[in-house]
Amino acid sequence: MFKLNSTYLNSAYLGPMPVKAHEAVTKMADRMLDPAFFLHPQWRGIPDALRGKIAGLLGSEADAERVSINSAVSELISFVADGMDLGEGDEVLLLEGDYPSMVLPWMVRAERNGFQIRFAPLKDFLEPHELKKHISRKTKLIGNSHVMFNTGIRLPSEQIAELCKDLDLLYLTDVSQSFGGMTLPPSLVQNADIITGVCYKWLLSPYGSAFGYFSERALKLIKRCHASWLQNPKSQNSENLLQYSTESMPGARKFDRGQPASFLITSGWQAALDVIIEKNLRTIESHNAKLVEGFLSLLPKKFEVVAPKDHRSNIICIQQKELNAKELLSKLEKANIDVSVREGALRISFHFFNTEQDAAQLLRFL
């Protein structure tokens, strides 16, 4: 299923492409040698096929019409920031220390429109009732990652979504570091207004693949601020291209990229999602949790796990006062063990293709 040349414990950085996905990309590259392929309308159905697969993984209640196909979370969040009616006197509340993709789009928009960005500390996001002290009548949206990239801390996003719903605030959560290695709580899918995620990590798709999932409320409140002929319902065939319109195709298609990701990406993307679907997300989650539990039970006591026990995920970050994480990373690379270092901690990410032997190989160096 995979052709890995190392003990690969680094899906939080980049998921390995399954052989099935590689074969799909190769097949598509061969098809693209003949431009006649693009004369057939079926290529336009590729984004909708992806919508269906992503919705299926999100859960039985998810609606494929509310899935947007994109290439990057930062671009999706930029669409959200640009499409919200924000100005002086409004505030957006974000998690202190969150990944740049969650923060930078709001900073760029705030420079133009004068609204305020406020940050709340992690400890208050971990206790959603504590978030209330940061919320005022000025607050329009709350955003945070579901799992922190640099600590592996899993936030109670489902509870924050419920809080925002009760207070009539939009809620945005990024699941790039959870979805695919873990299931998402059904209440999160039901109550969050915008769920974003890249697919090239835990969902094993090619780099440049991402999705957004929008609530009906978000689809109504967030305006489209970019346009594409592919989004124009009146130009869905080559005979009507000059019927200009500011209308958009239904559902979350208005937040799709101007052009879909390249055919090479989308072909590998579909095949990679098929692998995840075949393996079953709940089975994957159980396997990963078992590997994490076994690894931590054997981890030398000199190491500290950064994430509190009740908020751990399938990303484990460990540190030690005397540990030079970069030196250890160099030793592990020489031993053909692939992990990452984030903020001085060694970041280990177990996925379904990993085994107890992989964990044991790492433990020998710790």
Buried (B, 14 or more C-beta within 10 A) or exposed (E): EBEEEBBBBBBBBBBBBBEBBBBBBEEBEEBBEEEEBEEEEEBEEBBBBBBBBBBBBBBEEBBBBBBBBBBBBBBBBBBBBBBBEBEEEBBBBBBBBBBEBBBBBBEEBBEEBEBBBBEBEBEBBBEBEEBEEBBEEBBBBBBBBBBBBBBBBBBBBBBBBBBBBEEEBBBBBBBBBBBBBBBBBBBBBBBBBBBBBBBBBBBBBBBBBBBBBBBEEBBEBBEBBBBBEBBBEEBBEEEEEEEEEEEBBEBBBBBBBEEBBBBBBBBBBBBBBBBBEEBBBEEBBEBBBEBBEBBBEEBEEEBEBBBEEEBBBBBBBBBBEEBEBEEBBEEBEEBEBBBBBBBEBBBBBBBBBBEEEBBEBBEEEB
